[in-house]
Amino acid sequence: MKIAVGIIGILLGLISMLQSCAVATGGSITANHDLAGAGSVGVLVGLLFFVGGAFAFGLPLVSAIIFVVGSLFAFIAASSFTDMKIWAFADLILAAMAFFAGRSARAARIKASGVAQK
């Protein structure tokens, strides 16, 4: 599941950054400062998608935290740029997937080492 989270996170990050760049540019052209600012936050959310996807391969729990932070930024920007709600929920879904992937990998490591859990 770590590989799936990583690939999906990286791809969604690229798509989100492209869309947010277009929105930020459109907001700047039309002098809509709220939309331009929300587009800029969207670029940051896309970058966090990308970084979270990269961390999912080796450190899925760190990836889950990054996805949650990205989701918080996306919910903040969703007032001006409503598509950010979609990216926020996608971030939360990827955070849950990364969390459970990290938890299952940890359980497998503990089971392989033969240490009994309390």
Order of alpha helices (4+ residues) and beta strands (2+ residues): alpha-alpha-alpha-alpha
